[in-house]
Amino acid sequence: MMRNDTINVNYIMNILRQIDLEDKAEQRRNQEQIRRI
């Protein structure tokens, strides 16, 4: 049971990290577009 909870936490953390990375990548793209204007 405990091991399963740990796997779930790692799974959630990986998803959150992925969302965070995609968010930062999108912010970087937006900044580049602003610079071009």
mmCIF file of the N, C-alpha and C atoms, coordinates in Angstrom:
data_MODEL
# 
_entry.id   MODEL 
# 
loop_
_atom_site.group_PDB 
_atom_site.id 
_atom_site.type_symbol 
_atom_site.label_atom_id 
_atom_site.label_alt_id 
_atom_site.label_comp_id 
_atom_site.label_asym_id 
_atom_site.label_entity_id 
_atom_site.label_seq_id 
_atom_site.pdbx_PDB_ins_code 
_atom_site.Cartn_x 
_atom_site.Cartn_y 
_atom_site.Cartn_z 
_atom_site.occupancy 
_atom_site.B_iso_or_equiv 
_atom_site.pdbx_formal_charge 
_atom_site.auth_seq_id 
_atom_site.auth_comp_id 
_atom_site.auth_asym_id 
_atom_site.auth_atom_id 
_atom_site.pdbx_PDB_model_num 
ATOM 1   N N  . MET A 1 1  ? 0.835  -1.209 0.000   1.00 0.00 ? 1  MET A N  1 
ATOM 2   C CA . MET A 1 1  ? 0.000  0.000  0.000   1.00 0.00 ? 1  MET A CA 1 
ATOM 3   C C  . MET A 1 1  ? 0.871  1.261  0.000   1.00 0.00 ? 1  MET A C  1 
ATOM 4   N N  . MET A 1 2  ? 1.858  1.266  0.880   1.00 0.00 ? 2  MET A N  1 
ATOM 5   C CA . MET A 1 2  ? 2.735  2.434  0.978   1.00 0.00 ? 2  MET A CA 1 
ATOM 6   C C  . MET A 1 2  ? 3.494  2.646  -0.337  1.00 0.00 ? 2  MET A C  1 
ATOM 7   N N  . ARG A 1 3  ? 3.977  1.565  -0.919  1.00 0.00 ? 3  ARG A N  1 
ATOM 8   C CA . ARG A 1 3  ? 4.734  1.660  -2.163  1.00 0.00 ? 3  ARG A CA 1 
ATOM 9   C C  . ARG A 1 3  ? 3.866  2.260  -3.264  1.00 0.00 ? 3  ARG A C  1 
ATOM 10  N N  . ASN A 1 4  ? 2.609  1.866  -3.274  1.00 0.00 ? 4  ASN A N  1 
ATOM 11  C CA . ASN A 1 4  ? 1.681  2.371  -4.280  1.00 0.00 ? 4  ASN A CA 1 
ATOM 12  C C  . ASN A 1 4  ? 1.500  3.881  -4.140  1.00 0.00 ? 4  ASN A C  1 
ATOM 13  N N  . ASP A 1 5  ? 1.391  4.349  -2.901  1.00 0.00 ? 5  ASP A N  1 
ATOM 14  C CA . ASP A 1 5  ? 1.258  5.788  -2.660  1.00 0.00 ? 5  ASP A CA 1 
ATOM 15  C C  . ASP A 1 5  ? 2.488  6.532  -3.170  1.00 0.00 ? 5  ASP A C  1 
ATOM 16  N N  . THR A 1 6  ? 3.664  5.962  -2.953  1.00 0.00 ? 6  THR A N  1 
ATOM 17  C CA . THR A 1 6  ? 4.897  6.603  -3.405  1.00 0.00 ? 6  THR A CA 1 
ATOM 18  C C  . THR A 1 6  ? 4.909  6.706  -4.924  1.00 0.00 ? 6  THR A C  1 
ATOM 19  N N  . ILE A 1 7  ? 4.485  5.652  -5.601  1.00 0.00 ? 7  ILE A N  1 
ATOM 20  C CA . ILE A 1 7  ? 4.427  5.667  -7.064  1.00 0.00 ? 7  ILE A CA 1 
ATOM 21  C C  . ILE A 1 7  ? 3.465  6.759  -7.527  1.00 0.00 ? 7  ILE A C  1 
ATOM 22  N N  . ASN A 1 8  ? 2.323  6.865  -6.858  1.00 0.00 ? 8  ASN A N  1 
ATOM 23  C CA . ASN A 1 8  ? 1.349  7.888  -7.243  1.00 0.00 ? 8  ASN A CA 1 
ATOM 24  C C  . ASN A 1 8  ? 1.910  9.294  -7.061  1.00 0.00 ? 8  ASN A C  1 
ATOM 25  N N  . VAL A 1 9  ? 2.621  9.510  -5.967  1.00 0.00 ? 9  VAL A N  1 
ATOM 26  C CA . VAL A 1 9  ? 3.214  10.830 -5.721  1.00 0.00 ? 9  VAL A CA 1 
ATOM 27  C C  . VAL A 1 9  ? 4.241  11.148 -6.799  1.00 0.00 ? 9  VAL A C  1 
ATOM 28  N N  . ASN A 1 10 ? 5.096  10.197 -7.135  1.00 0.00 ? 10 ASN A N  1 
ATOM 29  C CA . ASN A 1 10 ? 6.102  10.421 -8.181  1.00 0.00 ? 10 ASN A CA 1 
ATOM 30  C C  . ASN A 1 10 ? 5.430  10.718 -9.513  1.00 0.00 ? 10 ASN A C  1 
ATOM 31  N N  . TYR A 1 11 ? 4.352  9.996  -9.805  1.00 0.00 ? 11 TYR A N  1 
ATOM 32  C CA . TYR A 1 11 ? 3.607  10.191 -11.048 1.00 0.00 ? 11 TYR A CA 1 
ATOM 33  C C  . TYR A 1 11 ? 3.054  11.615 -11.118 1.00 0.00 ? 11 TYR A C  1 
ATOM 34  N N  . ILE A 1 12 ? 2.444  12.053 -10.022 1.00 0.00 ? 12 ILE A N  1 
ATOM 35  C CA . ILE A 1 12 ? 1.879  13.406 -9.971  1.00 0.00 ? 12 ILE A CA 1 
ATOM 36  C C  . ILE A 1 12 ? 2.988  14.450 -10.088 1.00 0.00 ? 12 ILE A C  1 
ATOM 37  N N  . MET A 1 13 ? 4.094  14.239 -9.390  1.00 0.00 ? 13 MET A N  1 
ATOM 38  C CA . MET A 1 13 ? 5.202  15.193 -9.448  1.00 0.00 ? 13 MET A CA 1 
ATOM 39  C C  . MET A 1 13 ? 5.752  15.307 -10.866 1.00 0.00 ? 13 MET A C  1 
ATOM 40  N N  . ASN A 1 14 ? 5.851  14.181 -11.569 1.00 0.00 ? 14 ASN A N  1 
ATOM 41  C CA . ASN A 1 14 ? 6.341  14.213 -12.948 1.00 0.00 ? 14 ASN A CA 1 
ATOM 42  C C  . ASN A 1 14 ? 5.393  14.990 -13.843 1.00 0.00 ? 14 ASN A C  1 
ATOM 43  N N  . ILE A 1 15 ? 4.093  14.814 -13.643 1.00 0.00 ? 15 ILE A N  1 
ATOM 44  C CA . ILE A 1 15 ? 3.110  15.549 -14.449 1.00 0.00 ? 15 ILE A CA 1 
ATOM 45  C C  . ILE A 1 15 ? 3.235  17.048 -14.170 1.00 0.00 ? 15 ILE A C  1 
ATOM 46  N N  . LEU A 1 16 ? 3.339  17.405 -12.890 1.00 0.00 ? 16 LEU A N  1 
ATOM 47  C CA . LEU A 1 16 ? 3.451  18.825 -12.539 1.00 0.00 ? 16 LEU A CA 1 
ATOM 48  C C  . LEU A 1 16 ? 4.722  19.425 -13.130 1.00 0.00 ? 16 LEU A C  1 
ATOM 49  N N  . ARG A 1 17 ? 5.823  18.673 -13.081 1.00 0.00 ? 17 ARG A N  1 
ATOM 50  C CA . ARG A 1 17 ? 7.092  19.162 -13.632 1.00 0.00 ? 17 ARG A CA 1 
ATOM 51  C C  . ARG A 1 17 ? 6.950  19.368 -15.136 1.00 0.00 ? 17 ARG A C  1 
ATOM 52  N N  . GLN A 1 18 ? 6.272  18.435 -15.814 1.00 0.00 ? 18 GLN A N  1 
ATOM 53  C CA . GLN A 1 18 ? 6.074  18.531 -17.257 1.00 0.00 ? 18 GLN A CA 1 
ATOM 54  C C  . GLN A 1 18 ? 5.246  19.768 -17.604 1.00 0.00 ? 18 GLN A C  1 
ATOM 55  N N  . ILE A 1 19 ? 4.170  19.994 -16.831 1.00 0.00 ? 19 ILE A N  1 
ATOM 56  C CA . ILE A 1 19 ? 3.329  21.172 -17.062 1.00 0.00 ? 19 ILE A CA 1 
ATOM 57  C C  . ILE A 1 19 ? 4.160  22.438 -16.860 1.00 0.00 ? 19 ILE A C  1 
ATOM 58  N N  . ASP A 1 20 ? 4.984  22.456 -15.823 1.00 0.00 ? 20 ASP A N  1 
ATOM 59  C CA . ASP A 1 20 ? 5.812  23.622 -15.514 1.00 0.00 ? 20 ASP A CA 1 
ATOM 60  C C  . ASP A 1 20 ? 6.798  23.895 -16.647 1.00 0.00 ? 20 ASP A C  1 
ATOM 61  N N  . LEU A 1 21 ? 7.426  22.844 -17.179 1.00 0.00 ? 21 LEU A N  1 
ATOM 62  C CA . LEU A 1 21 ? 8.382  23.009 -18.272 1.00 0.00 ? 21 LEU A CA 1 
ATOM 63  C C  . LEU A 1 21 ? 7.687  23.542 -19.516 1.00 0.00 ? 21 LEU A C  1 
ATOM 64  N N  . GLU A 1 22 ? 6.499  23.009 -19.828 1.00 0.00 ? 22 GLU A N  1 
ATOM 65  C CA . GLU A 1 22 ? 5.762  23.478 -21.001 1.00 0.00 ? 22 GLU A CA 1 
ATOM 66  C C  . GLU A 1 22 ? 5.360  24.933 -20.822 1.00 0.00 ? 22 GLU A C  1 
ATOM 67  N N  . ASP A 1 23 ? 4.991  25.301 -19.598 1.00 0.00 ? 23 ASP A N  1 
ATOM 68  C CA . ASP A 1 23 ? 4.594  26.673 -19.288 1.00 0.00 ? 23 ASP A CA 1 
ATOM 69  C C  . ASP A 1 23 ? 5.770  27.621 -19.504 1.00 0.00 ? 23 ASP A C  1 
ATOM 70  N N  . LYS A 1 24 ? 6.957  27.235 -19.040 1.00 0.00 ? 24 LYS A N  1 
ATOM 71  C CA . LYS A 1 24 ? 8.147  28.069 -19.205 1.00 0.00 ? 24 LYS A CA 1 
ATOM 72  C C  . LYS A 1 24 ? 8.512  28.190 -20.685 1.00 0.00 ? 24 LYS A C  1 
ATOM 73  N N  . ALA A 1 25 ? 8.387  27.104 -21.428 1.00 0.00 ? 25 ALA A N  1 
ATOM 74  C CA . ALA A 1 25 ? 8.697  27.135 -22.854 1.00 0.00 ? 25 ALA A CA 1 
ATOM 75  C C  . ALA A 1 25 ? 7.747  28.090 -23.569 1.00 0.00 ? 25 ALA A C  1 
ATOM 76  N N  . GLU A 1 26 ? 6.483  28.078 -23.185 1.00 0.00 ? 26 GLU A N  1 
ATOM 77  C CA . GLU A 1 26 ? 5.500  28.964 -23.813 1.00 0.00 ? 26 GLU A CA 1 
ATOM 78  C C  . GLU A 1 26 ? 5.794  30.421 -23.469 1.00 0.00 ? 26 GLU A C  1 
ATOM 79  N N  . GLN A 1 27 ? 6.172  30.691 -22.227 1.00 0.00 ? 27 GLN A N  1 
ATOM 80  C CA . GLN A 1 27 ? 6.524  32.056 -21.825 1.00 0.00 ? 27 GLN A CA 1 
ATOM 81  C C  . GLN A 1 27 ? 7.718  32.550 -22.639 1.00 0.00 ? 27 GLN A C  1 
ATOM 82  N N  . ARG A 1 28 ? 8.698  31.663 -22.867 1.00 0.00 ? 28 ARG A N  1 
ATOM 83  C CA . ARG A 1 28 ? 9.887  32.039 -23.631 1.00 0.00 ? 28 ARG A CA 1 
ATOM 84  C C  . ARG A 1 28 ? 9.489  32.386 -25.067 1.00 0.00 ? 28 ARG A C  1 
ATOM 85  N N  . ARG A 1 29 ? 8.606  31.579 -25.664 1.00 0.00 ? 29 ARG A N  1 
ATOM 86  C CA . ARG A 1 29 ? 8.138  31.855 -27.028 1.00 0.00 ? 29 ARG A CA 1 
ATOM 87  C C  . ARG A 1 29 ? 7.416  33.197 -27.085 1.00 0.00 ? 29 ARG A C  1 
ATOM 88  N N  . ASN A 1 30 ? 6.581  33.466 -26.087 1.00 0.00 ? 30 ASN A N  1 
ATOM 89  C CA . ASN A 1 30 ? 5.846  34.731 -26.066 1.00 0.00 ? 30 ASN A CA 1 
ATOM 90  C C  . ASN A 1 30 ? 6.803  35.911 -25.965 1.00 0.00 ? 30 ASN A C  1 
ATOM 91  N N  . GLN A 1 31 ? 7.844  35.788 -25.154 1.00 0.00 ? 31 GLN A N  1 
ATOM 92  C CA . GLN A 1 31 ? 8.820  36.870 -25.017 1.00 0.00 ? 31 GLN A CA 1 
ATOM 93  C C  . GLN A 1 31 ? 9.540  37.107 -26.342 1.00 0.00 ? 31 GLN A C  1 
ATOM 94  N N  . GLU A 1 32 ? 9.856  36.037 -27.070 1.00 0.00 ? 32 GLU A N  1 
ATOM 95  C CA . GLU A 1 32 ? 10.541 36.191 -28.357 1.00 0.00 ? 32 GLU A CA 1 
ATOM 96  C C  . GLU A 1 32 ? 9.635  36.894 -29.359 1.00 0.00 ? 32 GLU A C  1 
ATOM 97  N N  . GLN A 1 33 ? 8.345  36.576 -29.335 1.00 0.00 ? 33 GLN A N  1 
ATOM 98  C CA . GLN A 1 33 ? 7.401  37.232 -30.242 1.00 0.00 ? 33 GLN A CA 1 
ATOM 99  C C  . GLN A 1 33 ? 7.283  38.712 -29.908 1.00 0.00 ? 33 GLN A C  1 
ATOM 100 N N  . ILE A 1 34 ? 7.267  39.038 -28.620 1.00 0.00 ? 34 ILE A N  1 
ATOM 101 C CA . ILE A 1 34 ? 7.171  40.442 -28.199 1.00 0.00 ? 34 ILE A CA 1 
ATOM 102 C C  . ILE A 1 34 ? 8.404  41.210 -28.684 1.00 0.00 ? 34 ILE A C  1 
ATOM 103 N N  . ARG A 1 35 ? 9.575  40.587 -28.596 1.00 0.00 ? 35 ARG A N  1 
ATOM 104 C CA . ARG A 1 35 ? 10.809 41.255 -29.026 1.00 0.00 ? 35 ARG A CA 1 
ATOM 105 C C  . ARG A 1 35 ? 10.781 41.552 -30.522 1.00 0.00 ? 35 ARG A C  1 
ATOM 106 N N  . ARG A 1 36 ? 10.176 40.658 -31.313 1.00 0.00 ? 36 ARG A N  1 
ATOM 107 C CA . ARG A 1 36 ? 10.155 40.838 -32.763 1.00 0.00 ? 36 ARG A CA 1 
ATOM 108 C C  . ARG A 1 36 ? 9.286  42.021 -33.172 1.00 0.00 ? 36 ARG A C  1 
ATOM 109 N N  . ILE A 1 37 ? 8.245  42.272 -32.407 1.00 0.00 ? 37 ILE A N  1 
ATOM 110 C CA . ILE A 1 37 ? 7.296  43.339 -32.794 1.00 0.00 ? 37 ILE A CA 1 
ATOM 111 C C  . ILE A 1 37 ? 7.973  44.711 -32.695 1.00 0.00 ? 37 ILE A C  1 
# 
